[in-house]
Amino acid sequence: MMQTFDVAVLGGGPAGLSGAVSLARSRRSVVVVDAGSPRNAPSAAVHGFLSRDGIAPLELAEIGRTEVKRYGGLVLPAKVVAARADGNRFVVSLDDGESITARRLLVTTGVTDELPEVPGIAERWGRDVVHCPHCHGWELRDQPVGVLATHTEWAVRQALMFRQLTSEVTFFQHTAPALSEQQAAQLSAWGIAVVSGPVDAVQVADDRIAGLRLADGTTVACSVVVVAPRLVANSGVLADLGLEPTAHPMGVGEFIAADPTGKTSTPGVWVAGNVTDIMAQVTASASGGAAAAAAIHGDLIAEDTKLTMRVLSQDFWDERYSADKQVWSGDPNPHLVATAADLSPGTALDLGCGEGADAIWLAARGWQVTGVDLSQAALDRAAQHAAEAGVQVNWRQGDVAGWDPAPERFDLVSVQYVHLPRTVLDPLLRRLAAAVRPGGTLLVVGHHPADLEIPTLRRPRLPHLMFRAEEIAAVLDPAAWDIDATAPERGATDPEGQPITLTDAVLRAVRR
Ligand SMILES: Cc1cc2nc3c(=O)[nH]c(=O)nc-3n(C[C@H](O)[C@H](O)[C@H](O)COP(=O)(O)OP(=O)(O)OC[C@H]3O[C@@H](n4cnc5c(N)ncnc54)[C@H](O)[C@@H]3O)c2cc1C
């Protein structure tokens, strides 16, 4: 998968799908990877979900996937086998051999219900072996209920809650620690019988539960069995991200700890739904997904705002040039070479000249060049290179974004890979255009938004600073200019040395 997504959502149940819809609606690129087995799949219907009461769990998931896709999200039916951090992004490996990269992870893989190991329990799970009075109680009301205790506190709570739905509740002590005096009194107060001794099997007749058979061979009648599964977060994929499950305070399972927005202790990783809130029902899980989505969206905005402000500052460029002996190749930019090779030398302005390769190449061909840059560190290096090459260039330090060449005029104005917000770039290009003499050339080159699709490119991902040549051409009066707006491709290598194809935005305009 070539693209680096803003967010990869691991798990496509109510939490993941709800988060993905929110993110996609905020124009975040989002992919949901889902193994396709939501926790409530064994159940015929979802209850307690306002406006969707009685819907089949898999139908609900299908509606959710359709909504994600409606807003441009991608849903991949696959299992995540590993996830790891790689610099400022995450790499997620799938069981089909594919991998995806994303800036943030929303993990919504749910829990596994570890059921009591009594023959017959697993087979009937979600039908007449249940755990939750809110999910199934109404449908099973007025039937004889047996509570199979494995966790005393939880089983007592379940017995009292189901007693609200039926007058016949039996508490099977099974393997649970003994009842306290108070718990025994609470059950007794509601007329709930307590049966001691381990349960051996669920007795079934005509595909209905007939009762629970005890180790001593006796069977106690009931048609519904209530269990308290151990709820274990499906968090294996989080291990390589440094996230281990925490024991639930009630001792009913384990979950991944997070703040109220789902933010974990690993930067960039959020969790929502049952994986972090093991007691959450469908609406609470969906709500957790939406809350995490809002937090992730805000986090991405904060990061991009900070990065944008940094790349527009002199400090950023001074640090960048000071950190390395040489930042750029030292060769002139190919689009400048292609444009200027056949021009007669005159006066040229190289705005954003960096280490000066373009300006020096022009000067060596007889041009009278002014090179402007925000970074004094870059200009010092440029001056040194010019001296080595034996050419004269007029180097000037200043705010490139606010540069106004007036009253000077030039035969060639070149702006190579200067990326600014359009509210700044457009007025700058108008000022630069005004400084081009009749017959002169304005050459503007930038990174095309198509480069955002290359996952291994380590440039700052700031789509709002990238442009297409035809977009910026709109600043020029077509009656006064011959305009050529193109998007040529060129070969390059990524930081791992692999060949990639870059796309440039190239505006060449000649004043009539
Ligand atoms: C039998 C039963 C009946 C229930 N009935 C109701 C009810 O009527 N009403 C109600 O409100 N709640 C009900 N619940 C609770 C409900 O199931 C949960 O609240 C809800 O499923 C939690 O949503 P989730 O998105 O967190 O997890 P899930 O719905 O479990 O979704 C997790 C998804 O992640 C996927 N996944 C897991 N690991 C990976 C991986 N490594 N790679 C890719 N995908 C992965 C799974 O396949 C699954 O699709 C019931 C629960 C059970 C057990």
The ligand as an SDF file (V2000), in Angstrom:
LIG
                    3D

 53 58  0  0  0  0  0  0  0  0999 V2000
  -22.7960  -12.3240   23.1370 C   0  0  0  0  0  0  0  0  0  0  0  0
  -22.7540  -10.8370   23.2630 C   0  0  0  0  0  0  0  0  0  0  0  0
  -23.8760  -10.0860   23.0140 C   0  0  0  0  0  0  0  0  0  0  0  0
  -23.8420   -8.7130   23.1310 C   0  0  0  0  0  0  0  0  0  0  0  0
  -24.9750   -7.9990   22.9190 N   0  0  0  0  0  0  0  0  0  0  0  0
  -24.9510   -6.6580   23.0340 C   0  0  0  0  0  0  0  0  0  0  0  0
  -26.1350   -5.9080   22.8500 C   0  0  0  0  0  0  0  0  0  0  0  0
  -27.2030   -6.4390   22.5690 O   0  0  0  0  0  0  0  0  0  0  0  0
  -26.0540   -4.5610   22.9910 N   0  0  0  0  0  0  0  0  0  0  0  0
  -24.8920   -3.9400   23.3060 C   0  0  0  0  0  0  0  0  0  0  0  0
  -24.8710   -2.7220   23.3990 O   0  0  0  0  0  0  0  0  0  0  0  0
  -23.7470   -4.6310   23.4910 N   0  0  0  0  0  0  0  0  0  0  0  0
  -23.7490   -5.9720   23.3590 C   0  0  0  0  0  0  0  0  0  0  0  0
  -22.6030   -6.6830   23.5580 N   0  0  0  0  0  0  0  0  0  0  0  0
  -21.3600   -5.9690   23.7890 C   0  0  0  0  0  0  0  0  0  0  0  0
  -20.7320   -5.5830   22.4160 C   0  0  0  0  0  0  0  0  0  0  0  0
  -20.4060   -6.7570   21.7400 O   0  0  0  0  0  0  0  0  0  0  0  0
  -19.5080   -4.7210   22.6200 C   0  0  0  0  0  0  0  0  0  0  0  0
  -19.8500   -3.5790   23.3550 O   0  0  0  0  0  0  0  0  0  0  0  0
  -18.9330   -4.2520   21.2880 C   0  0  0  0  0  0  0  0  0  0  0  0
  -18.7830   -5.3300   20.4040 O   0  0  0  0  0  0  0  0  0  0  0  0
  -17.5990   -3.5800   21.4980 C   0  0  0  0  0  0  0  0  0  0  0  0
  -17.2070   -2.9870   20.3010 O   0  0  0  0  0  0  0  0  0  0  0  0
  -15.6660   -2.8860   19.8740 P   0  0  0  0  0  0  0  0  0  0  0  0
  -15.6390   -2.1500   18.5980 O   0  0  0  0  0  0  0  0  0  0  0  0
  -14.8660   -2.4040   20.9980 O   0  0  0  0  0  0  0  0  0  0  0  0
  -15.1920   -4.4020   19.6570 O   0  0  0  0  0  0  0  0  0  0  0  0
  -15.7250   -5.5130   18.6660 P   0  0  0  0  0  0  0  0  0  0  0  0
  -17.1470   -5.2950   18.2990 O   0  0  0  0  0  0  0  0  0  0  0  0
  -15.4030   -6.8160   19.2970 O   0  0  0  0  0  0  0  0  0  0  0  0
  -14.8810   -5.3210   17.3560 O   0  0  0  0  0  0  0  0  0  0  0  0
  -13.5080   -5.6040   17.3220 C   0  0  0  0  0  0  0  0  0  0  0  0
  -13.1620   -5.9020   15.8910 C   0  0  0  0  0  0  0  0  0  0  0  0
  -11.7380   -5.9700   15.7980 O   0  0  0  0  0  0  0  0  0  0  0  0
  -11.3960   -7.0750   14.9960 C   0  0  0  0  0  0  0  0  0  0  0  0
  -10.0460   -7.5050   15.3570 N   0  0  0  0  0  0  0  0  0  0  0  0
   -9.5870   -8.0280   16.5140 C   0  0  0  0  0  0  0  0  0  0  0  0
   -8.2790   -8.2900   16.4340 N   0  0  0  0  0  0  0  0  0  0  0  0
   -7.9000   -7.8970   15.2040 C   0  0  0  0  0  0  0  0  0  0  0  0
   -6.6630   -7.8980   14.5030 C   0  0  0  0  0  0  0  0  0  0  0  0
   -5.5360   -8.3490   15.0570 N   0  0  0  0  0  0  0  0  0  0  0  0
   -6.6380   -7.4460   13.2320 N   0  0  0  0  0  0  0  0  0  0  0  0
   -7.7590   -6.9770   12.6370 C   0  0  0  0  0  0  0  0  0  0  0  0
   -8.9500   -6.9380   13.2500 N   0  0  0  0  0  0  0  0  0  0  0  0
   -9.0210   -7.3940   14.5140 C   0  0  0  0  0  0  0  0  0  0  0  0
  -12.4560   -8.1150   15.2920 C   0  0  0  0  0  0  0  0  0  0  0  0
  -12.5440   -9.0800   14.2650 O   0  0  0  0  0  0  0  0  0  0  0  0
  -13.6920   -7.2260   15.4020 C   0  0  0  0  0  0  0  0  0  0  0  0
  -14.3280   -7.0860   14.1480 O   0  0  0  0  0  0  0  0  0  0  0  0
  -22.6390   -8.0670   23.4960 C   0  0  0  0  0  0  0  0  0  0  0  0
  -21.4980   -8.8330   23.7510 C   0  0  0  0  0  0  0  0  0  0  0  0
  -21.5490  -10.2050   23.6380 C   0  0  0  0  0  0  0  0  0  0  0  0
  -20.3310  -11.0070   23.9410 C   0  0  0  0  0  0  0  0  0  0  0  0
  1  2  1  0
  2  3  1  0
  2 52  2  0
  3  4  2  0
  4  5  1  0
  4 50  1  0
  5  6  2  0
  6  7  1  0
  6 13  1  0
  7  8  2  0
  7  9  1  0
  9 10  1  0
 10 11  2  0
 10 12  1  0
 12 13  2  0
 13 14  1  0
 14 15  1  0
 14 50  1  0
 15 16  1  0
 16 17  1  0
 16 18  1  0
 18 19  1  0
 18 20  1  0
 20 21  1  0
 20 22  1  0
 22 23  1  0
 23 24  1  0
 24 25  2  0
 24 26  1  0
 24 27  1  0
 27 28  1  0
 28 29  2  0
 28 30  1  0
 28 31  1  0
 31 32  1  0
 32 33  1  0
 33 34  1  0
 33 48  1  0
 34 35  1  0
 35 36  1  0
 35 46  1  0
 36 37  1  0
 36 45  1  0
 37 38  2  0
 38 39  1  0
 39 40  1  0
 39 45  2  0
 40 41  1  0
 40 42  2  0
 42 43  1  0
 43 44  2  0
 44 45  1  0
 46 47  1  0
 46 48  1  0
 48 49  1  0
 50 51  2  0
 51 52  1  0
 52 53  1  0
M  END
$$$$
